[in-house]
Amino acid sequence: MVASAPVPLWEREALHEAAGPTLRPGGFELTDRAAEFIGAVPGWTVLDVGAGLGATVSRLRSRFGVRAFGVEPSAGQLARAHGAAGLIRARGDELPFGQGRFDAVFCECVLSLFDDRAGGLDEFHRVLRPGGFLVLSDLCASGSPAEGGASCADRAAPLADIAGLVRERGFSVELTEDHSRLLRDLAARLAWSGEAGRHGCGCGRNAGYFLMIARKQGVK
Ligand SMILES: C[S@@+](CC[C@H](N)C(=O)[O-])C[C@H]1O[C@@H](n2cnc3c(N)ncnc32)[C@H](O)[C@@H]1O
């Protein structure tokens, strides 16, 4: 009999219970910080890549008045989102949008899951207008990602490597902040529910959590 792949942590009820509708460390804290830093205003069009349950799309619409949309490839996540506004089924590394469509792209706790991060960053670059903003928050870790790892923690890369790749793909890095405290808070809540050890929440590999804001440069 072939064993079925384990349900990833972000599709498990335990993460929903520990984190709420934002399936990442920090809830809206870093979303709001980033939206304020980039000066998001009504009239902007913003994309959330790997939108999960659609919480960031709703937040950006209600708090900042922007036209926000999200792409999410998982049918299960979209079903759990219960028809949340602005969500489209698509992968973040094959975006169904023309070039220069967005003022900002958010990608929260998702880039580490891409098999081809450079290709994903190229897609973000393509759909952003010149000078548009890329908001990344994600796990980082010391050392190389674990071979064949499936969890965010296994796949996390060193922050310097991520910043280097972002620059290489045609962005200038405007802000990098350490928010590992938010990862520890979420890990503690998951440990309490018994999930952390089984599914990987970033406790190993000296994992941390970062916010990075980058800007599309004219040329790559
Ligand atoms: C940890 S959850 C974060 C969800 C959401 N960004 C949030 O913070 O609430 C990771 C999400 O990335 C999605 N995902 C995985 N691979 C993806 C890809 N190639 N493109 C876009 N989203 C992807 C998963 O389905 C999942 O919903």
Ligand as a Chemical Component Dictionary entry (heavy atoms), coordinates in Angstrom:
data_LIG
# 
_chem_comp.id                   LIG 
_chem_comp.type                 NON-POLYMER 
_chem_comp.pdbx_formal_charge   0 
_chem_comp.three_letter_code    LIG 
# 
loop_
_chem_comp_atom.comp_id 
_chem_comp_atom.atom_id 
_chem_comp_atom.alt_atom_id 
_chem_comp_atom.type_symbol 
_chem_comp_atom.charge 
_chem_comp_atom.model_Cartn_x 
_chem_comp_atom.model_Cartn_y 
_chem_comp_atom.model_Cartn_z 
_chem_comp_atom.pdbx_ordinal 
LIG C1  C1  C 0  1.694  28.920 5.707  1  
LIG S1  S1  S 1  0.352  29.124 4.579  2  
LIG C2  C2  C 0  0.212  30.899 4.520  3  
LIG C3  C3  C 0  -1.107 31.342 3.971  4  
LIG C4  C4  C 0  -1.324 32.864 3.974  5  
LIG N1  N1  N 0  -0.303 33.576 3.248  6  
LIG C5  C5  C 0  -1.367 33.368 5.391  7  
LIG O1  O1  O 0  -0.343 33.911 5.827  8  
LIG O2  O2  O -1 -2.391 33.184 6.045  9  
LIG C6  C6  C 0  1.137  28.755 3.007  10 
LIG C7  C7  C 0  0.187  28.866 1.834  11 
LIG O3  O3  O 0  0.943  28.817 0.617  12 
LIG C8  C8  C 0  0.214  28.072 -0.330 13 
LIG N2  N2  N 0  1.143  27.631 -1.380 14 
LIG C9  C9  C 0  1.924  26.532 -1.428 15 
LIG N3  N3  N 0  2.611  26.481 -2.577 16 
LIG C10 C10 C 0  2.265  27.582 -3.281 17 
LIG C11 C11 C 0  2.615  28.106 -4.564 18 
LIG N4  N4  N 0  3.481  27.475 -5.383 19 
LIG N5  N5  N 0  2.036  29.255 -4.970 20 
LIG C12 C12 C 0  1.168  29.911 -4.166 21 
LIG N6  N6  N 0  0.788  29.470 -2.946 22 
LIG C13 C13 C 0  1.333  28.326 -2.513 23 
LIG C14 C14 C 0  -0.404 26.964 0.500  24 
LIG O4  O4  O 0  -1.496 26.329 -0.151 25 
LIG C15 C15 C 0  -0.810 27.730 1.750  26 
LIG O5  O5  O 0  -2.118 28.251 1.651  27 
# 
loop_
_chem_comp_bond.comp_id 
_chem_comp_bond.atom_id_1 
_chem_comp_bond.atom_id_2 
_chem_comp_bond.value_order 
_chem_comp_bond.pdbx_ordinal 
LIG C1  S1  SING 1  
LIG S1  C2  SING 2  
LIG S1  C6  SING 3  
LIG C2  C3  SING 4  
LIG C3  C4  SING 5  
LIG C4  N1  SING 6  
LIG C4  C5  SING 7  
LIG C5  O1  DOUB 8  
LIG C5  O2  SING 9  
LIG C6  C7  SING 10 
LIG C7  O3  SING 11 
LIG C7  C15 SING 12 
LIG O3  C8  SING 13 
LIG C8  N2  SING 14 
LIG C8  C14 SING 15 
LIG N2  C9  SING 16 
LIG N2  C13 SING 17 
LIG C9  N3  DOUB 18 
LIG N3  C10 SING 19 
LIG C10 C11 SING 20 
LIG C10 C13 DOUB 21 
LIG C11 N4  SING 22 
LIG C11 N5  DOUB 23 
LIG N5  C12 SING 24 
LIG C12 N6  DOUB 25 
LIG N6  C13 SING 26 
LIG C14 O4  SING 27 
LIG C14 C15 SING 28 
LIG C15 O5  SING 29 
# 
